[in-house]
Amino acid sequence: MSDSQREQDAARAEIAHKEQLARIAADPRYRQLVRRRSRFTWTLTGIMLVVYFGYILLIAFDKTFLAQPVSSGSATSLGIPIGLGVILIAIVLTGLYVRRANRDFDPMLASLLETSGRADSGQ
């Protein structure tokens, strides 16, 4: 195969790929997927921002609350378990996103790609 033949094949593959992307972007199921995923991720982001900045504001404006011992005679202050709670909430939110992506978003995307692939092969 000559270099010019390879370049022509690459150009045809590029055009086919762009056409496939255009078909997927125009599909109403893709738009629905993008809307659902965006709404979910912005909700999780909002929750994390409220938790994180709530903790930072607590540190800034109520140090005495965070300095209280967890129990009488304890050397551990309330700030430590609350800080760990912020970290755990981040882990839980990440787990929720992964579970939802695996259960809902990935199958929707796979279906779109499969449909688009069939259109490419003429089936």
HUKA-V636461 format. One record per residue. N is the residue number from 1. RES is the residue in one small letter. OMEGA is omega in degrees with one decimal (none if undefined). NEAR is the number of other C-alpha atoms within 8 Angstrom. Layout:
BEGIN
n->[N:N]
res->[RES:RES]
omega->[OMEGA:OMEGA]
near->[NEAR:NEAR]
END
This chain:
BEGIN
n->[1:2:3:4:5:6:7:8:9:10:11:12:13:14:15:16:17:18:19:20:21:22:23:24:25:26:27:28:29:30:31:32:33:34:35:36:37:38:39:40:41:42:43:44:45:46:47:48:49:50:51:52:53:54:55:56:57:58:59:60:61:62:63:64:65:66:67:68:69:70:71:72:73:74:75:76:77:78:79:80:81:82:83:84:85:86:87:88:89:90:91:92:93:94:95:96:97:98:99:100:101:102:103:104:105:106:107:108:109:110:111:112:113:114:115:116:117:118:119:120:121:122:123]
res->[m:s:d:s:q:r:e:q:d:a:a:r:a:e:i:a:h:k:e:q:l:a:r:i:a:a:d:p:r:y:r:q:l:v:r:r:r:s:r:f:t:w:t:l:t:g:i:m:l:v:v:y:f:g:y:i:l:l:i:a:f:d:k:t:f:l:a:q:p:v:s:s:g:s:a:t:s:l:g:i:p:i:g:l:g:v:i:l:i:a:i:v:l:t:g:l:y:v:r:r:a:n:r:d:f:d:p:m:l:a:s:l:l:e:t:s:g:r:a:d:s:g:q]
omega->[-177.6:179.1:-179.4:177.1:178.3:179.3:177.9:178.1:178.4:179.3:177.5:178.8:178.3:178.5:179.3:179.2:178.9:177.6:178.2:178.6:179.0:177.7:179.6:-178.7:-179.5:-177.2:179.6:178.1:177.4:179.1:177.5:178.1:-179.5:178.8:-178.4:-178.6:179.2:180.0:-179.0:-177.9:177.3:175.9:178.7:178.5:178.4:178.6:-178.0:178.8:178.8:-179.1:-176.7:-177.9:172.4:178.1:179.3:178.2:175.8:177.2:-176.0:-169.3:180.0:-179.6:-177.9:177.4:-178.5:-178.7:-180.0:176.7:179.6:175.0:-177.4:-179.4:-179.3:176.9:-178.1:179.4:179.2:-179.0:-178.0:179.6:177.3:176.3:176.0:176.7:177.3:178.8:-179.8:177.7:177.2:179.2:179.9:179.4:176.0:177.4:177.7:179.2:-178.9:179.7:-179.2:178.6:-179.8:-175.2:-172.2:-170.1:-177.8:176.7:177.7:179.9:178.7:177.9:177.5:-179.1:178.7:178.1:-180.0:177.8:177.1:178.8:178.7:-175.3:176.8:-179.6:none]
near->[4:5:6:6:8:9:8:8:8:8:8:8:8:8:8:9:8:8:8:11:8:8:9:11:8:8:8:6:8:12:10:8:11:8:8:8:9:8:8:8:9:8:8:9:8:8:8:11:9:8:9:9:8:9:11:8:9:10:9:7:6:9:9:6:7:11:9:8:11:9:5:5:5:8:6:7:12:12:8:8:8:9:9:8:8:11:8:8:9:9:8:8:10:8:8:8:9:8:8:9:9:9:8:8:11:9:9:10:10:8:8:11:9:8:8:11:9:9:8:9:6:5:5]
END
